[in-house]
């Protein structure tokens, strides 16, 4: 037997059917909207991201202050009985040690912002620096550091750039394009404590200006030649516009230090890996 629907009830029935059909469509619209929002999160980037092999824990300055090892090397090559010349195989063992033990390479800009601003650092931060600007920093050290996702800072003697055993401007440019910093180690590597005020200012200002001109960067950091400085030299360094200066004084760096007299950790050819481990694990090595 057929079902009769009165003419008067047809509009009501049609309205009911339309409402019933529209409910699933409303639900799908909301679900689709939710998936769209979740699939396209907002990503915040930084100008100089830390290159690591894992997502680091962040150490906030407001949570705790930590001291940080700043390593300094010179030449990465094999010259027997020369402590400043570390064989590449030994250098790689040391960088592999850092990687395997969870250290994260940070730049001097990040270090400065952590010590004196509101910057953050990853867990177990470490800074790698080279003094003088030898060519093997590019040919030997650079590939090793890149392999382990580490960067470094090279303090260059600008009058030596382009000479036979030293870095060229094009090599320095490539390093900066790979996250390195190129900073000042004066024009001529004189003992700054023995210079008159005019010559001292020239060594500090001309090296800074030349690097900035050649590389299009800002030079904010300085390493004292042979680690020699005094109050007069320190005032001149500040007057030349450097934000931090680095010594050869033994120890880790912390924010309580004079920013123009930061300590570093010396890395040399005859040092065994156990000794290296002691230097990066214990601030009182």
Secondary structure, DSSP 4 states (H G I P E B T S, - for coil): -PPP--HHHHHHHHHHHHHHHHHHHHHHHHHHHHHHHHHS------TT----SS-PPEEETTT----B-EEEE-B-S--TT-TTB--HHHHHHHHHHHHHTT-EE--HHHHHHHHHSS-EEETTEEEEEEEE-BTHIIIIIHHHHHHTT---EEEE-GGGTTSTTB--HHHHHHHHHTT-EEEE--SS---GGGS-HHHHHHHHHHHHHHHHHHH-----EEE-GGG---HHHHHHHHHTT-SEEEEEEES-B-TTS-TTSEEEEE--TT--HHHHHHHHH-TT-
